[in-house]
Amino acid sequence: MYGCEGCLEELVHRITAAILPTGMALEILLVNDGSPDGSWQRIVELAGHLPNVRGLRLSRNFGQHYAIAAGIEHARGEWIAVLDCDLQDLPEELPKLLDAALAGNEIVFAQRIDRQDTAFKRLTSYTFYRLLSYLTEVKYDHSIANFGVFSRKVIDTVNRMPESDRFFPLMIKWTGFRTATVPVEHAMRQHGTSSYSLRKLIRLALNVVLSYSDKPLRLVVKLGLMFSLISLAFVVFSIYRYLLGDVAVAGFTSIVASIWLIGSVTIFCTGITGLYIGRLFNDAKRRPYYIVSEEVISSEPRA
């Protein structure tokens, strides 16, 4: 939950209306990720008079995937559905996802067949997932995000992963359990605005790549090898000219250009290595990746 105070009651009622006809017991867990509006007060009110509603209040804004981690670690169901609070992920599609899960799939992702987002958001999302696919070497579909239904076995496996950098879809995919994809409708955003800017998407992509892939390091090695081959070719060419007696005094421009080129590549490679060392430093501190400051449980018995 972030910046969606106005839709919380509608969200809870639509989830309840979608799930209760299935005959399954229901628990709705709302995670307030440091939302600056009155979302937490509204969650407390809803838990006070609606059955099966729980709320977690994080001490600050940790980010979407850390809030998801808090939710799945506190969820108690045999099947766990993850969806955003802005009602773009339609609660009415949950029975369809559950049917696919009960048919023998441990992981069921919702595929948005017609994304109702702005052109800028669709473009940045597409670019983000293409870059992520290339650098992590895991194929991503930009029409699939966090919305889906997952078995207790899958969630327990993800919860046991020790890394402090969390990216929910990749962690789910990594488990390798039987997966299905179900086409769903996608709605226009009616409440709040997306907190993901281009800068935040780039930072998220960088964090995910550094945490889940060593490909940038391998690219650095290839870059170093390429420049070594270029340097070797230049040395061979210089010796050839020397043997022919065609030796010219090196110009100032070529020397300066070479120094800047090699220097910039060296700094770039050192920077990539430093980023990985920084991730190791963060993991070595073993800090929690979220902090729950408050929890509220429904005053009425569970169904």
N, C-alpha and C positions, 0 to 999 in steps of 0.2 A: 504494500500500500504506500503510494507516494503521490500527494497532491490530488487525491480523488475523494475528498470528504463528501461531496454531493452525491456520489453514486453508491455508497456503501450499503445502504438499506436495499436499494434495487438489486445490487449484486447478490446479497444474501438471499433475498426472496426468490430470485431467478434460479440460483443454484438449488435451493430447496425444492422448488417446483419441478426442476428437471430430474432430480435424483429420487425423491420420495416415491414416485410411481414405480420405480424399479424394485422396491421392496428392500433396498439395502439400507443399513444403518448409516447415518451421516454425521460427520464432524466438519465444521467449517473453521479453519484456522486463518486468521487475518494477521499478517505481520506488518506492523507499522515501521517502515524503514526511515525513521527520523523525519517524517513528513512535517513541513512547516505550518500546515493548516491545522484544523481541529479534528483531524482523522481519529486520533486516539480517544478523545472524549466521545466521539460517535461510536467507536468500537465498544467502549465500556457500556454505553447506553444499549447497544444492540445485544451484547452478552447478558445484560441485566433482564431483558424481557423476551429474548428469542432462544429456543432450545438449541443445544449442540453448537453454540458459537464460542470460540476461544479467541483470545487476542494476545499477541506478543508485541511489546514495545521495545525496539532497539534503542540503545542509549544515544545513538546519533545515526546519521545517514552513512551506512557502510557500502551501499550499492546493491543493485538488483540481485546479483547472483549470490551474494552473501546473505541477503534477506531470504532467498529461496533456500539456502543451506539451513538457516534457522528454522524455517517452516518444516522442511522434510525431516529434520532431526527431532522435532517435537510432535510430528504427526503420528497418530496411533492406528491408522486404518490398515487393512490388508491391501487395499488399492489406494494409491495417492494420486490425486490430480493436481497439476500445477497450472495456474492461469493468472494473468495480470488483472489488476483491479479496475481498469478503465472501460471494461465491457466491450472492447474490440474482440477479445476472445469470448465467443458467445457461450454462456452456460448451457444453452439448449442443445449444444453439440456434445455435451458430456455423455449422454446415453449411447450415442454412436461410438464414441471412443471406448466406453466400457464394454460394449458388445464385442468389439475387436479384441479387447484384452481377455475377456472371458472365453473367446474362441481359441485361446492357447498362446497368446502373445504376452510376453513379460513387459514389453515396452511398446507403447502406442503413441506416436507423434501425430499432432494435428497439422495438416498441410493447408495453408491458406490459399485457396484457388484463385481468389481475386482480392489482392490486398487493397484495403481502403485507407491508404496513407497518402501523404503528399508526395509529389514527384521527387522532391529533395530527399525525403526519408527513404523512399524506395531505392533511389540511386545510392545513397550512402550505405544502406543495408546490403545491397547487392555487392558493392565494392568491398565492404567489410568481410563478407563471407567468401568472396573470391580470393581475397588476400589471405584470409585465414586458411582456406583450403590448400592454397599453394604452400604456405609456410609450415603448416602442421601435417600436410600430406594426408589429410582426412577429408573426404568429400562432403561438402555442405550444400544444402539447398536453402537459398535465401528465403523461400516461402515457409520454412519450418523454423520455429523458435523454441520457446519453453513450454508452450501449451501441449499437454498430453496427459496420459494416464500410465502409471508405473506400478509394478507389483512391489510388495513388501521386500521380496528378495533383492530386487534391483536397488531400492532405496537404502536398504541396510548395507549393500555393497558400496554405494556411493558415500554413505555416512562414515564408513571405515577408512576411506581414503584420507591420508594424513596431510596432504598439501594445504597450505594456507591460502593459495590463490585458487579460487573456485570459478569454474565456468560450467554451468549445469549441463548444457547439451553435449559438450565434449565428454564429460565424465560419464554421462548416461551411455553414450555411444561406445565408450571404451570398455564397458562391462561385457559387451558381446552377446547379451541375451537376445532371445528371439524378438524381432522388431517388426512392427507393421506401421504403415503410414495411411492415415485416413483423411481424405479431402473434407474440408469444413468451410463454412461461410465465415467471412471476416467483416466486421462492422466498422463504421466510421467512429472515430473517437468523439464522444459526447461530453466528456468531463476531463478537465485538466489538460496539460500539454506535456509532450514527451520531454524528459530530462536529458535525453541523449543528443548532445551536439556532435558535430564532426570531430571536434577535439577529443571529446569523451570516447567516441567510437575508436579513434586512432589509439588512444591510451589503453582502452580495453583490448584491442587487437594486439598491441605490443605486450601487454601483461600475459595474455593467453599464449602467445607464441613463445615467449621466454619461459613460461611455466610448463608447457606441454610439448615443446619441440626443440631439437638441437639443430634444425636446418640452417638458421642464421650462422651458426658456427661453421657448418660445412660450406656454406656459401663464402664465408670469409677465407677458408682454406683454399677454395677454388679461385677466389680473387687473387690471393697471394701467389698461387701457382701460375695464374695467367700472367701476372706482372713479372714473375721469375722467368718465364719463357720469353716475354718481350725483352727483358734485360739481356738474356742470353743471346737472343737474335741480334740485338744491338751491338753486343761485344764481338760477336762473330763478324758482323758487318764492318766494325771498326778495324779489326785485325786484317780483314780482307783489303780494306782501303790502304792500310799501312803497308801491306806487302806489295801493293801496286804503286806505292810511292805517292799516293794521292791523300796526303794528310793535311787537313785544314785545322786552323786554330778554332776551338769551340767558341761559339758566340755566347754573349752574356744572356740573351733571351732564352736560348735553349737550356742553359744551366739553371736559371731561375725557374723556368717552367717545370723542369724535371724535379727540382727540390720541392716546389709546391705540390706537384702531383703525388710524389712518393710520400711527402709529409701528410697530405690529406688522407691518403689511403691508410697510412699507418695509424693516424688518429681515429679513423672510422673503425678499423679492425680492433683497436684497443678499446674503443667505446662499446662495441658489441660484447666483447669479453667482459668488460666492466659491468654491463647490465646483468649478465648471467651471474657474476659474483655477487652483485647486489641482491638478486633473487635468493641466492644461497644464504646470504646474511639475514634476510627477512625470515626465511624458513628456520634458520638456526635459533632465532629468538623465541619461537614456539608460542607466539601470542595468539589468543583466540581471534578468529576471523569475524566474530560478531559478539556483542554483549547485550543480553536481555536485561533491561532495567525494570520492566514490569510485566506481569502476566495477569490476564483476567480470564476466568472460566465461567461459563453459563451457570446461572443460578438454578436452572431447571434440569431435571434428569435427562440423560441421553436417550434417544429413541432406540 
